[in-house]
Amino acid sequence: MAETLKKGTRVTGMDRSKLATTLSKRYDSGESIRSLAASTGRSYGFVHRILTETGVTLRGRGGATRSGNNKMKH
């Protein structure tokens, strides 16, 4: 379904609902927003907005986190 959408076209109604369902399932199975955007030809912002509109709890960013225990001592 997502592959049939042309880049930059407005997605509304049932098409938007179907896309939202598909994207939320894929995101919940561990796929990243960036990979979803790349595979559907949509922007990161579009995918992020669709996921938040459908009530998906977004994961935090990966990588090292900052905390008070990591401060350099002089």
N, CA, C and O atoms as CSV, one atom per row, in Angstrom:
chain,resi,resn,atom,element,x,y,z
A,1,MET,N,N,0.834,-1.188,0.000
A,1,MET,CA,C,0.000,0.000,0.000
A,1,MET,C,C,0.869,1.238,0.000
A,1,MET,O,O,0.662,2.135,-0.816
A,2,ALA,N,N,1.846,1.306,0.906
A,2,ALA,CA,C,2.697,2.477,1.017
A,2,ALA,C,C,3.498,2.706,-0.260
A,2,ALA,O,O,3.812,3.844,-0.608
A,3,GLU,N,N,3.828,1.614,-0.958
A,3,GLU,CA,C,4.625,1.730,-2.161
A,3,GLU,C,C,3.842,2.377,-3.307
A,3,GLU,O,O,4.447,2.881,-4.254
A,4,THR,N,N,2.503,2.370,-3.235
A,4,THR,CA,C,1.706,2.923,-4.320
A,4,THR,C,C,1.520,4.431,-4.188
A,4,THR,O,O,1.016,5.065,-5.115
A,5,LEU,N,N,1.907,5.011,-3.079
A,5,LEU,CA,C,1.766,6.450,-2.888
A,5,LEU,C,C,2.911,7.184,-3.560
A,5,LEU,O,O,4.075,6.811,-3.409
A,6,LYS,N,N,2.576,8.226,-4.297
A,6,LYS,CA,C,3.615,9.018,-4.935
A,6,LYS,C,C,4.183,10.000,-3.928
A,6,LYS,O,O,3.460,10.536,-3.088
A,7,LYS,N,N,5.481,10.228,-4.020
A,7,LYS,CA,C,6.149,11.139,-3.090
A,7,LYS,C,C,5.528,12.527,-3.187
A,7,LYS,O,O,5.318,13.059,-4.277
A,8,GLY,N,N,5.241,13.094,-2.035
A,8,GLY,CA,C,4.712,14.455,-1.981
A,8,GLY,C,C,3.207,14.559,-2.126
A,8,GLY,O,O,2.658,15.651,-1.976
A,9,THR,N,N,2.519,13.462,-2.412
A,9,THR,CA,C,1.063,13.539,-2.538
A,9,THR,C,C,0.430,13.578,-1.153
A,9,THR,O,O,0.950,13.013,-0.191
A,10,ARG,N,N,-0.691,14.253,-1.082
A,10,ARG,CA,C,-1.416,14.342,0.184
A,10,ARG,C,C,-2.087,13.009,0.482
A,10,ARG,O,O,-2.714,12.406,-0.388
A,11,VAL,N,N,-1.947,12.561,1.719
A,11,VAL,CA,C,-2.530,11.279,2.113
A,11,VAL,C,C,-3.663,11.572,3.092
A,11,VAL,O,O,-3.432,12.081,4.189
A,12,THR,N,N,-4.894,11.246,2.685
A,12,THR,CA,C,-6.059,11.557,3.522
A,12,THR,C,C,-7.002,10.360,3.585
A,12,THR,O,O,-6.845,9.381,2.856
A,13,GLY,N,N,-7.963,10.466,4.457
A,13,GLY,CA,C,-9.035,9.476,4.543
A,13,GLY,C,C,-8.563,8.068,4.846
A,13,GLY,O,O,-7.717,7.851,5.714
A,14,MET,N,N,-9.131,7.106,4.108
A,14,MET,CA,C,-8.827,5.696,4.339
A,14,MET,C,C,-7.365,5.376,4.048
A,14,MET,O,O,-6.752,4.568,4.746
A,15,ASP,N,N,-6.803,6.013,3.014
A,15,ASP,CA,C,-5.396,5.766,2.693
A,15,ASP,C,C,-4.513,6.145,3.878
A,15,ASP,O,O,-3.559,5.438,4.203
A,16,ARG,N,N,-4.838,7.259,4.518
A,16,ARG,CA,C,-4.054,7.712,5.668
A,16,ARG,C,C,-4.219,6.748,6.841
A,16,ARG,O,O,-3.251,6.439,7.535
A,17,SER,N,N,-5.422,6.282,7.058
A,17,SER,CA,C,-5.681,5.330,8.143
A,17,SER,C,C,-4.932,4.023,7.925
A,17,SER,O,O,-4.335,3.478,8.854
A,18,LYS,N,N,-4.967,3.519,6.685
A,18,LYS,CA,C,-4.263,2.278,6.372
A,18,LYS,C,C,-2.754,2.458,6.542
A,18,LYS,O,O,-2.076,1.602,7.109
A,19,LEU,N,N,-2.245,3.575,6.046
A,19,LEU,CA,C,-0.814,3.850,6.166
A,19,LEU,C,C,-0.425,3.975,7.636
A,19,LEU,O,O,0.611,3.455,8.050
A,20,ALA,N,N,-1.248,4.660,8.422
A,20,ALA,CA,C,-0.969,4.824,9.847
A,20,ALA,C,C,-0.915,3.475,10.552
A,20,ALA,O,O,-0.034,3.242,11.379
A,21,THR,N,N,-1.847,2.591,10.232
A,21,THR,CA,C,-1.871,1.261,10.837
A,21,THR,C,C,-0.623,0.472,10.468
A,21,THR,O,O,0.012,-0.144,11.324
A,22,THR,N,N,-0.281,0.498,9.185
A,22,THR,CA,C,0.903,-0.217,8.710
A,22,THR,C,C,2.169,0.307,9.370
A,22,THR,O,O,2.989,-0.470,9.859
A,23,LEU,N,N,2.327,1.631,9.384
A,23,LEU,CA,C,3.532,2.235,9.966
A,23,LEU,C,C,3.626,1.970,11.461
A,23,LEU,O,O,4.712,1.695,11.972
A,24,SER,N,N,2.502,2.050,12.171
A,24,SER,CA,C,2.550,1.829,13.620
A,24,SER,C,C,2.916,0.379,13.944
A,24,SER,O,O,3.644,0.128,14.904
A,25,LYS,N,N,2.418,-0.576,13.155
A,25,LYS,CA,C,2.775,-1.984,13.381
A,25,LYS,C,C,4.263,-2.201,13.135
A,25,LYS,O,O,4.942,-2.866,13.917
A,26,ARG,N,N,4.763,-1.632,12.038
A,26,ARG,CA,C,6.184,-1.785,11.717
A,26,ARG,C,C,7.060,-1.106,12.769
A,26,ARG,O,O,8.105,-1.636,13.148
A,27,TYR,N,N,6.629,0.074,13.244
A,27,TYR,CA,C,7.400,0.791,14.266
A,27,TYR,C,C,7.398,-0.003,15.570
A,27,TYR,O,O,8.430,-0.117,16.232
A,28,ASP,N,N,6.250,-0.545,15.935
A,28,ASP,CA,C,6.148,-1.335,17.164
A,28,ASP,C,C,6.972,-2.619,17.097
A,28,ASP,O,O,7.384,-3.149,18.129
A,29,SER,N,N,7.219,-3.127,15.862
A,29,SER,CA,C,8.073,-4.307,15.751
A,29,SER,C,C,9.552,-3.961,15.743
A,29,SER,O,O,10.389,-4.852,15.601
A,30,GLY,N,N,9.891,-2.687,15.892
A,30,GLY,CA,C,11.292,-2.316,16.051
A,30,GLY,C,C,11.900,-1.503,14.927
A,30,GLY,O,O,13.053,-1.083,15.029
A,31,GLU,N,N,11.157,-1.270,13.859
A,31,GLU,CA,C,11.706,-0.482,12.755
A,31,GLU,C,C,11.810,0.981,13.167
A,31,GLU,O,O,10.983,1.470,13.938
A,32,SER,N,N,12.806,1.672,12.666
A,32,SER,CA,C,13.007,3.078,13.033
A,32,SER,C,C,12.166,3.998,12.154
A,32,SER,O,O,11.725,3.610,11.071
A,33,ILE,N,N,11.952,5.212,12.631
A,33,ILE,CA,C,11.216,6.198,11.844
A,33,ILE,C,C,11.969,6.469,10.544
A,33,ILE,O,O,11.357,6.602,9.484
A,34,ARG,N,N,13.297,6.549,10.627
A,34,ARG,CA,C,14.100,6.814,9.424
A,34,ARG,C,C,13.935,5.710,8.382
A,34,ARG,O,O,13.808,6.002,7.193
A,35,SER,N,N,13.935,4.453,8.809
A,35,SER,CA,C,13.784,3.367,7.832
A,35,SER,C,C,12.364,3.334,7.269
A,35,SER,O,O,12.173,3.013,6.096
A,36,LEU,N,N,11.366,3.661,8.093
A,36,LEU,CA,C,9.988,3.731,7.600
A,36,LEU,C,C,9.865,4.848,6.564
A,36,LEU,O,O,9.219,4.670,5.531
A,37,ALA,N,N,10.474,5.980,6.836
A,37,ALA,CA,C,10.431,7.103,5.900
A,37,ALA,C,C,11.093,6.718,4.583
A,37,ALA,O,O,10.559,7.002,3.511
A,38,ALA,N,N,12.249,6.074,4.660
A,38,ALA,CA,C,12.970,5.679,3.447
A,38,ALA,C,C,12.184,4.666,2.627
A,38,ALA,O,O,12.137,4.763,1.400
A,39,SER,N,N,11.569,3.698,3.291
A,39,SER,CA,C,10.867,2.638,2.558
A,39,SER,C,C,9.549,3.114,1.953
A,39,SER,O,O,9.061,2.516,0.993
A,40,THR,N,N,8.968,4.177,2.498
A,40,THR,CA,C,7.696,4.676,1.962
A,40,THR,C,C,7.884,5.886,1.055
A,40,THR,O,O,6.940,6.320,0.396
A,41,GLY,N,N,9.103,6.435,1.017
A,41,GLY,CA,C,9.345,7.614,0.193
A,41,GLY,C,C,8.783,8.884,0.808
A,41,GLY,O,O,8.617,9.892,0.122
A,42,ARG,N,N,8.492,8.835,2.091
A,42,ARG,CA,C,7.961,10.012,2.799
A,42,ARG,C,C,9.055,10.594,3.675
A,42,ARG,O,O,10.097,9.967,3.871
A,43,SER,N,N,8.828,11.779,4.198
A,43,SER,CA,C,9.827,12.422,5.045
A,43,SER,C,C,9.764,11.884,6.470
A,43,SER,O,O,8.765,11.298,6.887
A,44,TYR,N,N,10.850,12.097,7.202
A,44,TYR,CA,C,10.910,11.728,8.611
A,44,TYR,C,C,9.766,12.416,9.364
A,44,TYR,O,O,9.073,11.786,10.162
A,45,GLY,N,N,9.578,13.701,9.103
A,45,GLY,CA,C,8.533,14.475,9.783
A,45,GLY,C,C,7.133,13.934,9.532
A,45,GLY,O,O,6.302,13.897,10.439
A,46,PHE,N,N,6.876,13.514,8.300
A,46,PHE,CA,C,5.569,12.945,7.957
A,46,PHE,C,C,5.319,11.670,8.754
A,46,PHE,O,O,4.255,11.498,9.351
A,47,VAL,N,N,6.312,10.775,8.759
A,47,VAL,CA,C,6.158,9.500,9.487
A,47,VAL,C,C,6.003,9.766,10.980
A,47,VAL,O,O,5.165,9.145,11.634
A,48,HIS,N,N,6.797,10.676,11.522
A,48,HIS,CA,C,6.713,11.033,12.947
A,48,HIS,C,C,5.320,11.546,13.276
A,48,HIS,O,O,4.727,11.149,14.279
A,49,ARG,N,N,4.794,12.433,12.428
A,49,ARG,CA,C,3.464,13.008,12.659
A,49,ARG,C,C,2.384,11.940,12.610
A,49,ARG,O,O,1.490,11.924,13.456
A,50,ILE,N,N,2.457,11.038,11.617
A,50,ILE,CA,C,1.468,9.950,11.505
A,50,ILE,C,C,1.479,9.093,12.771
A,50,ILE,O,O,0.427,8.757,13.314
A,51,LEU,N,N,2.685,8.744,13.237
A,51,LEU,CA,C,2.789,7.892,14.427
A,51,LEU,C,C,2.224,8.584,15.659
A,51,LEU,O,O,1.510,7.960,16.444
A,52,THR,N,N,2.533,9.869,15.841
A,52,THR,CA,C,2.013,10.566,17.024
A,52,THR,C,C,0.500,10.769,16.934
A,52,THR,O,O,-0.194,10.729,17.950
A,53,GLU,N,N,-0.006,10.985,15.735
A,53,GLU,CA,C,-1.465,11.120,15.551
A,53,GLU,C,C,-2.196,9.845,15.932
A,53,GLU,O,O,-3.324,9.898,16.422
A,54,THR,N,N,-1.564,8.697,15.712
A,54,THR,CA,C,-2.222,7.430,16.016
A,54,THR,C,C,-1.995,6.990,17.460
A,54,THR,O,O,-2.479,5.934,17.867
A,55,GLY,N,N,-1.268,7.782,18.229
A,55,GLY,CA,C,-1.089,7.486,19.646
A,55,GLY,C,C,0.028,6.518,19.964
A,55,GLY,O,O,0.081,5.970,21.065
A,56,VAL,N,N,0.926,6.300,19.011
A,56,VAL,CA,C,2.065,5.409,19.247
A,56,VAL,C,C,3.021,6.069,20.232
A,56,VAL,O,O,3.307,7.261,20.117
A,57,THR,N,N,3.515,5.301,21.198
A,57,THR,CA,C,4.522,5.804,22.121
A,57,THR,C,C,5.878,5.689,21.442
A,57,THR,O,O,6.357,4.589,21.162
A,58,LEU,N,N,6.485,6.828,21.186
A,58,LEU,CA,C,7.753,6.827,20.477
A,58,LEU,C,C,8.891,6.444,21.417
A,58,LEU,O,O,8.907,6.820,22.589
A,59,ARG,N,N,9.841,5.686,20.873
A,59,ARG,CA,C,11.019,5.295,21.645
A,59,ARG,C,C,11.966,6.470,21.744
A,59,ARG,O,O,11.947,7.376,20.911
A,60,GLY,N,N,12.807,6.443,22.790
A,60,GLY,CA,C,13.843,7.460,22.919
A,60,GLY,C,C,14.930,7.238,21.901
A,60,GLY,O,O,15.005,6.175,21.284
A,61,ARG,N,N,15.763,8.222,21.723
A,61,ARG,CA,C,16.867,8.086,20.779
A,61,ARG,C,C,17.912,7.149,21.357
A,61,ARG,O,O,18.066,7.060,22.575
A,62,GLY,N,N,18.618,6.463,20.504
A,62,GLY,CA,C,19.656,5.536,20.935
A,62,GLY,C,C,20.951,6.260,21.241
A,62,GLY,O,O,21.011,7.489,21.213
A,63,GLY,N,N,21.975,5.499,21.530
A,63,GLY,CA,C,23.278,6.083,21.782
A,63,GLY,C,C,23.493,6.403,23.245
A,63,GLY,O,O,22.664,6.099,24.103
A,64,ALA,N,N,24.624,7.024,23.501
A,64,ALA,CA,C,24.981,7.356,24.881
A,64,ALA,C,C,24.068,8.452,25.414
A,64,ALA,O,O,23.696,9.385,24.701
A,65,THR,N,N,23.726,8.313,26.662
A,65,THR,CA,C,22.911,9.339,27.289
A,65,THR,C,C,23.767,10.121,28.273
A,65,THR,O,O,24.779,9.630,28.773
A,66,ARG,N,N,23.349,11.318,28.530
A,66,ARG,CA,C,24.094,12.154,29.462
A,66,ARG,C,C,23.463,12.064,30.848
A,66,ARG,O,O,22.240,12.082,30.990
A,67,SER,N,N,24.295,11.969,31.841
A,67,SER,CA,C,23.779,11.976,33.205
A,67,SER,C,C,24.803,12.667,34.093
A,67,SER,O,O,25.924,12.933,33.661
A,68,GLY,N,N,24.435,12.948,35.289
A,68,GLY,CA,C,25.321,13.649,36.210
A,68,GLY,C,C,26.555,12.858,36.574
A,68,GLY,O,O,27.527,13.445,37.049
A,69,ASN,N,N,26.560,11.554,36.375
A,69,ASN,CA,C,27.698,10.719,36.764
A,69,ASN,C,C,28.839,10.718,35.757
A,69,ASN,O,O,29.919,10.204,36.048
A,70,ASN,N,N,28.618,11.280,34.589
A,70,ASN,CA,C,29.620,11.219,33.533
A,70,ASN,C,C,30.468,12.477,33.421
A,70,ASN,O,O,31.203,12.632,32.445
A,71,LYS,N,N,30.387,13.366,34.379
A,71,LYS,CA,C,31.136,14.618,34.302
A,71,LYS,C,C,32.631,14.360,34.482
A,71,LYS,O,O,33.044,13.533,35.295
A,72,MET,N,N,33.420,15.083,33.711
A,72,MET,CA,C,34.865,14.937,33.831
A,72,MET,C,C,35.344,15.585,35.123
A,72,MET,O,O,34.853,16.639,35.525
A,73,LYS,N,N,36.308,14.941,35.763
A,73,LYS,CA,C,36.867,15.489,36.997
A,73,LYS,C,C,38.221,16.091,36.682
A,73,LYS,O,O,39.028,15.494,35.969
A,74,HIS,N,N,38.464,17.271,37.213
A,74,HIS,CA,C,39.739,17.933,36.953
A,74,HIS,C,C,40.673,17.753,38.121
A,74,HIS,O,O,41.802,18.242,38.090
